[in-house]
Amino acid sequence: MSNGLIPATILTGFLGAGKTTLLRRVLSEAHGQKIAVIENEFGEESIDNEILVADSKEQIVQLNNGCVCCSIREDLRSTLADLAERRRKGELTFERVVIETTGLADPGPVAQTFFIDDEVASTYLLDSVLTLVDAIHGESQLDKRQEARRQVGFADQIFISKTDLAEPAAVDALAHRLTHMNPRAPQRRVHFGEVPISEVFDLKGFNLNAKLDIDPDFLAEQAQHHHDHDHGEHCDHPHHHHHDDDVSSFVFRSNRPFVPDRLEDFLGGILQVYGPNMLRYKGVLSMKGLDRKVVFQGVHQIMGSDVGPPWAAGEKRESKMVFIGINLPSNVIIQGLEQCLA
């Protein structure tokens, strides 16, 4: 699949969630794996360059502007291009790249770089966005900071760190909240950033033909309130009475196939209107006149789709889509999708 592309992982998470611990661990324990880390932190969180290089015999490229908001896009591009160039010349050897964003960053523009820029796209494959959430301060960070909520919305994998220091009930409530914000991302509870490297790399979170892993219980729960998406009244979990997160998700499913050109027009339209607020969206679709599944996913306004495997004999042909975004009008989008069905 990889066609020799270099896998890249975006590591994000709020200040103090343990990104540094995770990176150091990955760099010191990546047995036989050569990793180039692109660091994007500044201030106290910054990893001591000397220690890292000494610890891991690793070539570290640090961006000096310390900001990943939007001006970084050029910088990240040129950094990735420079790394690839030096690798081609044999000056550097590395098998994969980890990009650490600042605690305040929106990972969207970083992820988009891998799709927008042809040079980057022809050299690198975005493997996944990993988000670390701190079990102790996570709730209050999610309450106060939209950046923290966006990081959760973007995640392909969520690590809840410092679970050993938090009350189990509080960790459960946090996990429940994260599931409502982002049902696509599997969650793993970890001590600080101590995660086995096998759980960090090659997750294929961004692969178009990866199967759509959504927690079946979540889907059942969503299906009950198909026409009532506020969750508040039916959800027996106490937390919805307190949190009204602007980052949330909803699922669309249908047994009727989509009419391809209608769907394309509609999705194009909602991307124009809501694109900046659409963090991640993904689906496996049944299309009229096509005996294969269509897999699609996107980040903000960039959407890609791929023809997947054939529908198996006897398999229920069902379209399933999940949308994660900021204040998305789920009823408008769901009604629009229903108009696109055959």
SULGIMO-V821636 format. One record per residue. PHI is phi in whole degrees, -180 to 180 (999 if undefined). PSI is psi in radians with two decimals (NA if undefined). NEAR is the number of other C-alpha atoms within 10 Angstrom. Layout:
phi: {PHI/PHI}
psi: {PSI/PSI}
near: {NEAR/NEAR}
This chain:
phi: {999/-75/50/71/-74/-88/-71/-125/-123/-101/-106/-135/156/-74/-52/83/-78/109/-62/-64/-61/-63/-63/-63/-66/-60/-71/-88/-109/-75/-63/75/-96/-101/-124/-100/-105/-106/-97/-136/-107/-146/81/-64/-69/-59/-76/-65/-54/-59/-60/-62/-63/-66/-61/-123/53/-107/-85/-108/-112/-108/-77/-91/-79/61/-147/-117/-65/-137/-63/-63/-53/-63/-63/-63/-55/-69/-65/-64/-65/-64/-60/-64/-64/-67/-70/-62/-77/82/-77/-129/-124/-156/-103/-156/-124/-118/-109/-97/-92/-71/-60/-101/-84/-91/-71/-54/-61/-66/-64/-64/-53/-74/-109/-78/-93/-63/-65/-64/-65/-86/-114/-118/-121/-74/-83/-170/-107/-106/-120/-98/-123/-85/-63/-84/-102/-57/-59/-71/-65/-66/-64/-94/-122/-65/-60/-65/-68/-62/-61/-68/-62/-82/-66/-95/-147/-114/-108/-96/-99/61/-65/-70/-101/-110/-67/-54/-65/-69/-66/-62/-64/-63/-61/-64/-62/-63/-64/-68/-73/-147/-76/-79/-92/-62/-112/-135/-93/-134/-87/46/-103/-85/-124/-61/-62/-65/-93/-107/-111/55/-83/54/-66/-99/-70/-65/-94/-65/-72/-83/-93/-124/-55/-61/-64/-64/-65/-63/-65/-65/-63/-60/-109/-54/-105/-145/-94/-90/62/-58/-74/-90/-76/-81/-80/-61/-69/-67/-78/-104/-111/-124/-68/-75/-92/-150/-131/-147/-119/-119/-137/-157/-90/-90/-74/-86/-88/-52/-71/-65/-63/-61/-63/-66/-63/-58/-65/-70/-66/-65/-80/-109/-44/-62/-95/-93/-80/-140/-150/-157/-166/-119/-119/-101/-111/-61/80/-130/-92/-117/-73/-115/-110/-137/-159/-161/-132/50/-86/-101/-124/-131/-141/-150/-82/-97/-71/-67/-69/-73/-61/82/-73/-73/-82/-132/-88/-135/-133/-126/-120/-125/-167/-101/49/-76/-80/-58/-65/-64/-69/-65/-62/-63/-65/-62/-70/-92/-81/-70}
psi: {-0.66/-0.30/0.65/0.21/2.64/2.11/2.47/2.47/2.33/2.15/2.10/2.91/2.72/2.81/2.36/0.01/-0.20/0.33/-0.72/-0.75/-0.78/-0.78/-0.79/-0.68/-0.80/-0.74/-0.55/-0.37/0.08/1.38/2.01/-0.08/2.29/2.16/2.33/2.22/2.27/1.98/2.51/0.60/2.80/2.93/-2.76/-0.51/-0.32/2.39/2.44/1.98/-0.77/-0.82/-0.80/-0.83/-0.74/-0.77/-0.67/0.06/0.63/2.48/2.04/2.32/2.08/2.26/2.39/-0.22/-0.22/0.46/2.35/0.28/-1.32/-0.60/-0.36/-0.46/-0.77/-0.79/-0.76/-0.75/-0.91/-0.57/-0.79/-0.71/-0.73/-0.77/-0.78/-0.69/-0.81/-0.52/-0.72/-0.66/-0.11/0.15/-0.48/2.57/2.22/2.65/-0.36/2.90/2.42/2.22/2.06/2.14/2.87/2.79/-0.37/0.13/2.63/2.07/-0.14/-0.99/-0.56/-0.79/-0.68/-0.53/-0.60/-0.24/-0.57/-0.69/2.07/-0.68/-0.78/-0.78/-0.47/-0.11/-0.62/2.67/2.12/2.00/-0.88/2.86/2.10/2.28/2.22/2.30/2.32/2.15/-0.49/-0.84/-0.01/-0.82/-0.82/-0.58/-0.71/-0.63/-0.72/-0.50/2.11/-0.53/-0.69/-0.68/-0.69/-0.72/-0.64/-0.73/-0.55/-0.27/2.49/-0.42/2.36/2.26/2.16/1.98/2.90/0.50/-0.43/-0.30/-0.09/2.79/2.34/-0.70/-0.63/-0.66/-0.70/-0.75/-0.73/-0.78/-0.70/-0.76/-0.76/-0.63/-0.67/-0.60/-0.68/1.58/-0.21/-0.43/2.10/2.58/2.50/2.35/2.26/2.76/2.15/-2.32/0.48/1.59/2.31/2.49/-0.47/-0.35/0.02/-0.63/2.81/0.74/-0.32/0.65/-0.50/0.02/2.34/-0.61/0.18/2.57/2.71/1.80/1.77/2.37/2.11/-0.59/-0.66/-0.73/-0.68/-0.74/-0.72/-0.68/-0.61/-0.67/0.82/-0.64/0.22/1.58/0.32/-0.13/-0.39/-0.86/-0.63/-0.40/2.12/-0.07/2.31/-0.39/-0.45/-0.25/-0.30/-0.55/2.30/1.34/2.42/-0.40/2.08/3.07/2.75/2.77/2.46/2.32/2.62/2.56/-0.17/2.48/2.79/2.60/2.01/-0.87/-0.53/-0.78/-0.75/-0.76/-0.77/-0.81/-0.70/-0.73/-0.80/-0.51/-0.66/-0.70/-0.82/0.03/-0.86/-0.45/-0.03/1.90/-1.07/2.54/2.59/2.65/2.81/2.12/2.54/2.14/2.43/2.32/0.16/2.22/0.24/2.71/2.62/2.26/2.31/2.70/2.85/2.93/2.11/-2.25/0.05/2.06/2.46/2.64/2.84/2.49/2.17/-2.75/2.83/2.69/2.29/2.74/2.29/-0.16/2.44/2.15/1.81/2.35/2.43/2.21/2.52/2.38/2.32/2.18/-3.04/2.01/0.77/2.43/1.54/-0.66/-0.69/-0.78/-0.73/-0.75/-0.72/-0.73/-0.66/-0.57/-0.28/-0.03/2.65/NA}
near: {5/8/9/11/16/19/19/24/24/22/25/29/32/26/20/16/25/24/28/19/16/21/22/19/17/23/22/16/13/15/9/7/13/18/21/22/23/21/22/23/24/16/7/8/14/14/18/9/14/9/11/18/13/11/12/18/13/18/19/16/16/16/17/11/12/16/18/23/16/13/11/19/17/12/16/19/17/14/17/23/16/13/21/20/14/13/14/11/10/10/9/15/17/17/15/20/22/22/20/23/24/24/24/20/23/25/29/21/18/21/21/17/20/20/20/12/13/11/16/21/15/14/17/23/23/25/23/25/29/27/27/32/33/29/27/20/15/23/20/11/17/24/15/11/12/17/18/27/26/29/28/32/33/29/28/23/22/27/29/27/28/21/20/14/12/14/11/12/9/15/23/13/16/20/20/16/21/26/22/20/25/30/27/27/24/16/19/14/21/18/16/24/23/19/19/14/15/10/11/18/18/15/17/18/23/18/16/21/20/13/13/16/12/18/13/10/9/14/18/11/13/20/16/12/14/19/12/14/18/13/18/16/12/13/13/10/13/10/14/19/12/9/13/14/17/17/25/25/25/25/22/20/20/16/13/17/18/22/16/17/10/16/18/12/11/16/19/15/12/15/18/12/12/17/20/14/19/26/27/26/22/23/25/26/25/26/21/14/10/13/15/17/22/21/25/20/21/22/26/20/20/15/16/13/15/13/16/18/12/12/16/11/7/6/8/10/20/17/20/19/20/21/26/27/28/21/14/19/12/21/14/11/17/17/12/16/18/16/14/20/18/12}
